[in-house]
Amino acid sequence: MSQEKPVRVRFAPSPTGKLHVGGARTAIYNWAFARANGGTFILRIDDTDPTRSTEENTQVILRAMRWLGLDWDEGPDVGGPCAPYKQTDRMDIYLDAAKRLAESGDAYPCFCTTDQLAAAKKAAQDRNDPFQGYQRTCRDIDPAEAQRRIDAGEPHVWRIKVPLDRGDVVIHDAVHGDVTFDAKELDDFVIIRTDGTPTYNFATVVDDAAMGITHVIRGDDHLSNTPRQVMVYEALGAPVPTFAHISMILGADGKKLSKRHGATSVEEYRDAGYLPDAFVNYLALLGWSLDGDTTIVPRDVLAKSFSLDHVSKNPATFDPKKLDWINAEYMSAMDDETFAHTVMVPELVEAGLMEEGECKGRKPWLLKLAAIIKPRAKLLGQCADLCRFLFEGDEVTMDEKSVAKGLAKEGCGSYVNAAREALASLDTDHWTADDIDACLEGLPERLDTSKRKFFQTVRVAECGNMVSPPLGASMELLGRDTSLARLDRARTLCG
């Protein structure tokens, strides 16, 4: 994608809470667009809401961004030529910009009180005035008179002077196409509040202009703000960036994704056991596609191939089952050694099933274990439960329902006895998954029973339940002595 000037994009969250799914997707799109175009990805903290913005929330957002693996080229912790990157540290910049607009006649002080504004609005409504915004009461006050009132300490805000002859504001949106707004419906909106703080529509434009932002990629809930922001760009004499407003994310019920649909913050998904690469992959697909078919899009492919012309204008539906599937695919795609080292062993150590020091001496055993656990682990944090039966010695913990179905029924004792007798013929050198499976394979027919009933009984005896990794592979990992001891114990439980 050729550009007249290098791409510069920003993600500018407000630290009023955690980083949620919608914000994370916006960050991903900005990051991927920058990477795909050899551009710069800027992280800016828009913390001008003093009642809700906190440093704690800022750190939560930074942690979530790091977990997602969205490295920023400029911003908090890394600095950059446009520092500072927190709006509360840029107040002088906003006031200076407002001063320049005042001097050029593009902004003016407004002394109207709240009551006066309310009365003017009601009067406009009563006379069915099509324009019911600010009535520009203070727009033509003589500058000398206005300065006298300011010097006297009279409370005031600063408003931008929207040109009365401004034609339609046409936004050339990269997602929605041309979107037209009637400039006559724009009032002279506030840019500096009475307390001297900037409004969002002013501060964000001053920052985007100062930081050379070429593309503003954000949620389409900001689309209605855009004509006002264009007014500020024009007043500042700054180039208007390309806007790309991405659709909202819906829950399965067709309503905007929220807490009622389950987890919504990035950290909740991290804690639930999702891999960051899988989570980024899934969120990227909520409104964008590589080719219409491909579901697994690795991070490097996303960073190389992302483009705005593949972003849909239609809302996306969050599907937890698809996210689970993608996460399982990423886990399954790991080689056994990577899975063992980065996922399984840390979980076993944390669960107290192994000590960190003993892992090195059991590498072959752990790799075999990884091979049978990896296809069954859908989320991080599941390995310990899947493996626990292998660490319980001769007396595995028995699931009561499994015992009732697999051991306590008539005939189960003969299945256990036959398995015990056949397996005892295997020596330690032949105690492999293949040999174990071959040894047991013909027993159901000999006992005149189904394979399901027979192997269900042996599985409960060895693993404690009816749902476990492959039986032969599990028994190989248990070892000959432990496997036979568990069958001996099972005899006492059979009906």
matplotlib code that plots the C-alpha trace (Angstrom):
import matplotlib.pyplot as plt

x = [0.0, 1.7, 1.4, 2.4, 4.0, 4.9, 1.9, 1.5, -1.4, -2.3, -4.3, -5.5, -7.4, -8.9, -7.8, -11.2, -11.3, -9.8, -9.0, -12.0, -12.5, -13.6, -10.6, -8.2, -9.5, -9.0, -5.4, -4.8, -6.0, -3.9, -0.8, -1.3, -1.9, 1.3, 3.3, 1.8, 2.7, 6.1, 4.6, 4.7, 2.3, 1.8, 0.2, -1.2, -3.1, -6.1, -6.6, -8.3, -11.3, -10.0, -13.0, -12.5, -8.9, -6.5, -2.8, -3.8, -6.1, -3.2, -1.0, -3.8, -4.0, -0.2, -0.1, -2.9, -1.2, 2.0, 0.2, -1.4, 2.1, 1.2, 4.6, 4.4, 7.0, 6.2, 4.4, 4.6, 7.8, 9.4, 9.2, 9.5, 9.7, 6.2, 6.4, 4.8, 2.2, -0.3, -2.8, -2.6, 1.1, 0.1, -2.2, 0.1, 0.0, -3.8, -3.9, -1.3, -3.4, -6.5, -4.7, -3.6, -7.2, -8.3, -5.7, -6.7, -10.4, -11.2, -12.2, -13.9, -14.8, -18.4, -19.7, -23.1, -24.2, -25.8, -29.1, -28.8, -27.8, -30.8, -33.2, -31.8, -32.3, -35.8, -36.6, -35.3, -37.5, -40.5, -40.2, -39.4, -36.0, -34.4, -31.1, -31.2, -27.5, -25.7, -27.2, -23.8, -24.8, -21.2, -19.8, -19.8, -18.8, -16.2, -12.7, -11.8, -15.0, -14.4, -10.9, -12.2, -14.6, -11.9, -9.5, -12.3, -12.4, -15.8, -16.2, -16.0, -15.4, -13.7, -15.7, -14.6, -16.1, -17.6, -17.7, -21.3, -20.8, -19.1, -20.6, -21.3, -18.6, -17.8, -15.8, -13.9, -14.1, -11.9, -14.5, -17.9, -17.1, -18.1, -20.2, -21.8, -22.7, -24.6, -22.3, -25.4, -26.2, -22.8, -22.9, -19.9, -18.8, -16.7, -13.0, -11.8, -13.9, -14.4, -11.7, -9.2, -9.2, -9.7, -12.7, -12.1, -12.9, -10.3, -7.5, -7.5, -7.2, -4.4, -2.6, -3.2, -2.1, 1.0, 1.9, 1.4, -1.3, -2.1, -4.9, -7.4, -8.7, -11.3, -14.8, -17.7, -19.2, -16.8, -18.2, -20.5, -17.6, -15.7, -17.3, -16.5, -13.0, -12.7, -13.6, -10.7, -8.3, -9.3, -9.1, -5.6, -4.6, -3.6, -4.2, -7.2, -6.2, -7.9, -10.6, -11.5, -14.5, -14.8, -18.1, -19.1, -18.9, -22.1, -23.0, -24.9, -28.2, -27.4, -26.8, -23.5, -21.0, -21.1, -20.7, -24.0, -22.3, -19.5, -15.9, -15.2, -11.7, -8.5, -7.1, -10.2, -9.4, -5.7, -6.7, -9.1, -6.2, -6.2, -2.9, -2.2, -1.5, -4.8, -6.7, -5.2, -5.9, -9.6, -10.1, -8.6, -11.2, -14.0, -14.5, -11.5, -10.5, -7.4, -9.1, -12.6, -11.7, -8.6, -9.2, -5.8, -3.8, -0.5, 0.7, 3.4, 0.9, -1.5, 1.3, 2.2, -1.2, -3.6, -5.4, -8.4, -10.1, -10.7, -12.4, -16.2, -18.6, -21.1, -21.1, -19.2, -20.6, -18.4, -18.5, -16.8, -16.8, -14.8, -12.4, -12.0, -11.4, -8.8, -7.0, -7.0, -5.6, -2.7, -2.0, -2.1, 0.3, 3.0, 5.7, 5.8, 9.0, 7.6, 4.3, 6.1, 8.5, 6.2, 2.8, 2.7, 5.7, 5.0, 1.4, 2.5, 5.1, 2.5, 0.0, 2.7, 2.7, 6.3, 9.3, 11.2, 14.4, 13.2, 11.9, 15.3, 15.9, 12.5, 12.6, 11.7, 8.8, 7.6, 7.7, 5.6, 3.2, 3.0, 2.1, -1.0, -2.0, -1.6, -4.5, -6.8, -5.8, -8.1, -7.0, -4.0, -4.4, -6.0, -2.8, -2.7, -6.2, -5.6, -2.3, -3.1, -3.9, -0.3, 1.1, -1.0, 1.0, -0.7, -4.0, -5.4, -8.3, -11.5, -14.5, -17.6, -19.8, -17.0, -16.6, -20.4, -20.4, -17.0, -16.2, -19.2, -21.3, -21.5, -18.7, -16.3, -14.2, -13.5, -12.4, -9.9, -8.6, -8.1, -6.3, -4.1, -3.1, -2.4, -0.4, 1.7, 3.2, 4.8, 8.3, 9.5, 11.4, 8.1, 6.0, 5.2, 1.9, 1.9, 2.6, 0.0, -2.6, -1.8, -1.9, -5.4, -6.9, -8.2, -9.5, -13.1, -13.8, -12.4, -14.6, -17.6, -18.1, -18.0, -14.8, -16.6, -17.4, -14.0, -11.8, -14.1, -13.5, -9.7, -9.6, -11.4, -9.0, -5.9, -7.0, -9.8, -12.4, -13.8, -12.4, -8.6, -5.8, -5.2, -5.1, -2.0, 0.0, -1.2, -0.2, 3.2, 3.7, 2.4, 4.9, 4.5, 4.5, 2.0, -0.3, -0.5, -0.9, -3.9, -5.5, -5.0, -6.7, -9.6, -10.3, -11.5, -13.9, -15.5, -19.0]
y = [0.0, 3.2, 6.3, 9.9, 9.9, 7.2, 5.6, 6.8, 5.4, 5.5, 3.6, 6.0, 4.3, 6.2, 4.6, 4.6, 0.8, -2.4, -3.0, -4.7, -6.8, -3.9, -1.8, -4.7, -5.3, -1.6, -1.8, -4.9, -3.3, -0.2, -2.3, -4.6, -1.7, 0.0, -3.2, -4.1, -0.6, -0.2, 2.5, 3.7, 2.4, 4.9, 4.2, 7.3, 7.5, 9.8, 10.5, 13.9, 12.6, 13.3, 11.8, 8.3, 8.1, 6.4, 5.4, 2.0, 1.6, 2.9, 0.1, -2.5, -1.3, -1.5, -5.0, -6.1, -4.6, -6.4, -9.7, -9.3, -8.8, -5.4, -3.6, 0.2, 2.3, 5.4, 5.9, 5.2, 3.4, 3.8, 7.5, 9.1, 12.4, 13.5, 12.9, 13.1, 10.4, 11.0, 13.8, 15.0, 15.8, 17.8, 20.5, 23.3, 22.1, 22.2, 25.7, 26.9, 25.5, 27.2, 30.5, 30.3, 29.7, 32.6, 34.9, 33.8, 34.4, 30.7, 30.4, 32.7, 32.9, 32.1, 33.4, 31.8, 30.1, 26.7, 28.3, 30.6, 27.8, 25.7, 28.7, 29.3, 25.7, 25.6, 28.8, 27.2, 24.1, 26.2, 28.0, 24.8, 26.0, 23.3, 24.3, 23.7, 23.7, 26.5, 29.7, 31.5, 34.2, 35.2, 34.7, 38.4, 40.0, 42.6, 41.1, 43.9, 43.5, 39.8, 40.3, 42.7, 40.1, 37.5, 39.8, 40.4, 36.7, 36.0, 32.2, 31.2, 28.4, 28.6, 27.6, 26.9, 29.2, 26.9, 28.8, 29.7, 29.2, 25.8, 23.2, 19.6, 17.8, 14.7, 12.0, 9.7, 6.7, 3.8, 1.3, 3.0, 5.0, 8.7, 9.8, 13.2, 15.5, 18.8, 21.5, 23.6, 21.1, 21.8, 24.3, 26.2, 23.4, 23.8, 23.1, 24.4, 23.9, 26.5, 24.8, 25.1, 21.4, 20.5, 18.5, 15.2, 16.4, 19.2, 17.3, 14.3, 16.4, 18.6, 15.4, 13.6, 16.7, 17.1, 13.4, 13.4, 10.7, 9.7, 7.2, 7.1, 3.6, 3.4, 2.1, 3.5, 4.8, 7.7, 8.4, 11.1, 12.9, 13.1, 16.2, 18.2, 17.0, 17.9, 21.5, 21.5, 20.2, 22.9, 25.6, 24.4, 24.3, 20.7, 17.9, 15.7, 12.1, 9.1, 7.8, 4.1, 3.4, -0.3, -1.9, -2.8, -6.3, -8.0, -10.9, -14.0, -12.1, -9.4, -6.8, -4.9, -7.2, -6.6, -8.3, -10.1, -12.1, -13.3, -12.1, -8.9, -7.7, -8.9, -9.9, -12.1, -14.1, -14.3, -15.7, -18.1, -19.8, -18.4, -18.0, -14.4, -15.4, -17.2, -14.4, -11.8, -14.1, -14.4, -10.7, -9.8, -12.0, -10.0, -7.7, -8.5, -11.5, -12.5, -14.1, -15.0, -18.5, -18.7, -19.0, -19.5, -16.3, -16.3, -13.0, -12.6, -13.1, -10.6, -8.1, -8.6, -8.8, -6.6, -4.0, -1.7, -2.7, -6.2, -4.7, -5.2, -2.4, -4.9, -5.7, -8.8, -11.5, -12.8, -16.6, -18.1, -21.6, -20.4, -18.7, -22.0, -23.8, -21.4, -21.6, -25.4, -25.2, -23.0, -25.4, -28.4, -26.8, -26.6, -29.2, -31.6, -30.1, -26.5, -27.6, -29.5, -26.7, -23.6, -25.0, -28.5, -28.6, -25.1, -26.2, -29.5, -27.7, -25.1, -27.8, -29.6, -32.7, -32.3, -30.4, -28.1, -29.9, -33.3, -32.3, -32.3, -36.0, -37.0, -35.3, -38.5, -39.3, -35.7, -35.6, -38.7, -37.2, -34.0, -35.9, -37.4, -34.3, -31.6, -32.7, -32.7, -29.4, -26.7, -23.9, -23.2, -24.4, -27.8, -29.9, -30.6, -32.0, -34.1, -35.5, -35.9, -39.6, -40.3, -38.9, -40.7, -43.9, -47.3, -45.9, -43.5, -41.3, -42.9, -41.0, -42.4, -42.3, -44.0, -46.7, -47.4, -47.7, -49.3, -51.5, -52.2, -53.9, -57.6, -59.1, -56.3, -58.5, -61.0, -58.1, -56.9, -60.4, -61.1, -57.8, -58.4, -61.9, -60.9, -57.8, -59.6, -61.6, -58.4, -57.6, -54.1, -54.0, -54.6, -52.2, -49.9, -48.5, -50.7, -53.9, -53.0, -52.3, -55.5, -57.5, -56.3, -56.2, -59.8, -60.0, -58.7, -61.3, -64.1, -62.9, -62.6, -58.9, -55.6, -53.7, -50.7, -52.5, -54.2, -51.1, -48.9, -51.1, -51.2, -47.5, -46.8, -49.2, -47.4, -43.8, -43.4, -42.3, -43.1, -40.0, -40.0, -40.0, -43.2, -46.2, -47.9, -44.7, -43.8, -47.2, -46.9, -43.7, -45.2, -48.0, -51.8, -52.0, -49.2, -50.4, -53.9, -52.6, -50.5, -53.5, -55.4, -52.6, -52.5, -56.2, -55.1, -52.6, -54.9, -56.1]
z = [0.0, -1.1, 1.0, 0.3, 3.8, 6.3, 8.1, 11.7, 13.7, 17.4, 20.0, 22.6, 25.4, 28.3, 31.6, 33.1, 33.4, 32.0, 28.4, 26.9, 23.8, 21.6, 22.6, 22.2, 18.6, 17.8, 19.2, 17.1, 13.9, 14.5, 15.3, 12.3, 9.9, 11.1, 10.7, 7.3, 6.0, 7.6, 9.8, 13.4, 16.1, 18.9, 22.3, 23.9, 27.2, 26.9, 30.6, 30.6, 32.5, 36.1, 37.8, 36.2, 34.9, 37.3, 37.2, 38.3, 35.2, 33.0, 34.3, 33.7, 30.1, 29.6, 31.1, 28.8, 25.7, 26.6, 27.1, 23.7, 22.3, 20.7, 21.0, 20.5, 18.7, 20.7, 24.0, 27.7, 28.8, 25.3, 24.8, 21.3, 19.5, 20.4, 24.1, 26.5, 25.6, 28.5, 27.9, 31.5, 30.8, 27.7, 29.1, 28.1, 24.5, 24.4, 26.0, 23.5, 20.6, 22.0, 22.3, 18.7, 17.6, 19.7, 18.2, 14.7, 15.4, 15.1, 18.8, 21.2, 24.9, 26.0, 29.3, 29.2, 32.4, 32.6, 33.2, 30.2, 28.0, 29.1, 28.6, 25.1, 24.2, 25.5, 23.5, 20.3, 21.0, 21.6, 18.3, 16.5, 15.4, 13.3, 15.0, 18.7, 19.6, 21.2, 19.8, 19.4, 21.9, 22.7, 19.2, 18.2, 21.6, 21.0, 21.7, 24.0, 26.0, 26.2, 27.5, 30.1, 31.4, 31.4, 33.3, 35.8, 36.5, 34.9, 34.4, 30.7, 28.3, 24.9, 21.8, 18.3, 15.6, 13.0, 9.7, 8.9, 5.2, 5.7, 3.3, 4.0, 6.0, 3.9, 5.7, 3.3, 5.6, 4.6, 5.9, 5.4, 2.3, 2.1, 5.0, 4.8, 7.7, 7.4, 8.8, 9.6, 12.4, 14.1, 16.8, 18.1, 20.5, 23.6, 23.3, 26.7, 29.8, 32.5, 34.6, 31.8, 30.7, 27.1, 25.8, 24.1, 20.6, 21.0, 22.8, 20.6, 17.4, 18.8, 19.7, 16.5, 14.5, 16.6, 16.4, 12.6, 12.7, 9.1, 9.8, 12.7, 13.1, 15.9, 16.8, 14.8, 18.0, 17.3, 13.8, 15.2, 16.7, 13.4, 11.8, 14.9, 14.9, 11.2, 12.2, 14.7, 12.1, 9.7, 12.3, 13.2, 9.6, 10.0, 7.4, 8.1, 8.5, 6.9, 9.1, 9.4, 11.7, 12.6, 13.5, 17.0, 18.4, 19.3, 21.6, 20.4, 21.1, 18.7, 21.4, 22.0, 23.8, 27.5, 30.9, 30.4, 27.7, 30.0, 30.2, 28.4, 29.6, 28.1, 31.5, 32.1, 29.0, 29.9, 33.3, 31.7, 29.9, 26.4, 24.5, 23.4, 19.8, 19.6, 21.2, 18.8, 15.9, 17.0, 17.6, 14.3, 12.6, 14.2, 11.2, 9.0, 7.0, 5.1, 2.2, 3.3, 4.3, 6.4, 10.1, 11.5, 10.9, 12.7, 14.1, 11.4, 8.7, 10.3, 10.5, 6.9, 5.3, 7.2, 5.1, 5.7, 2.5, 4.0, 7.0, 7.0, 7.8, 9.4, 13.1, 14.2, 16.5, 19.3, 19.3, 22.4, 20.8, 17.8, 20.2, 22.1, 18.8, 17.7, 21.0, 20.9, 17.4, 18.6, 21.5, 19.2, 16.7, 19.3, 19.1, 22.0, 23.5, 23.4, 24.8, 27.6, 28.4, 28.2, 29.2, 30.8, 33.1, 34.6, 35.4, 36.9, 39.1, 40.2, 41.0, 43.2, 41.1, 40.2, 41.5, 39.2, 39.7, 38.7, 35.3, 33.6, 34.4, 33.1, 29.6, 27.5, 29.9, 29.8, 26.0, 25.8, 28.3, 26.2, 23.1, 24.7, 26.7, 24.1, 21.9, 24.9, 26.5, 25.1, 27.5, 29.6, 33.2, 32.2, 32.2, 35.9, 36.0, 32.8, 34.2, 37.9, 37.7, 36.6, 39.8, 42.4, 42.8, 43.3, 44.5, 42.0, 43.0, 41.9, 40.5, 42.2, 39.1, 37.0, 39.6, 39.6, 35.8, 35.2, 38.2, 40.4, 37.7, 37.3, 35.2, 35.8, 38.1, 35.3, 33.0, 35.6, 36.3, 32.6, 32.1, 35.1, 34.0, 30.4, 31.3, 33.9, 31.0, 29.7, 31.2, 31.7, 28.4, 26.6, 28.7, 25.8, 24.6, 21.5, 23.4, 26.1, 23.5, 21.6, 24.8, 25.7, 22.2, 22.0, 25.6, 25.0, 22.4, 24.6, 27.5, 25.2, 26.0, 24.1, 23.7, 25.2, 28.5, 28.8, 28.2, 30.2, 33.2, 32.7, 32.1, 35.4, 37.2, 35.8, 35.4, 38.0, 35.4, 32.1, 30.3, 30.0, 27.4, 25.4, 27.7, 26.5, 26.4, 29.9, 31.3, 29.7, 31.5, 34.8, 34.5, 34.9, 38.7, 39.2, 36.5, 37.9, 41.5, 40.3, 38.8, 42.1, 43.9, 41.4, 42.2, 45.6, 44.1, 41.5, 41.9]

ax = plt.figure().add_subplot(projection="3d")
ax.plot(x, y, z, "-o")
ax.set_aspect("equal")
plt.show()
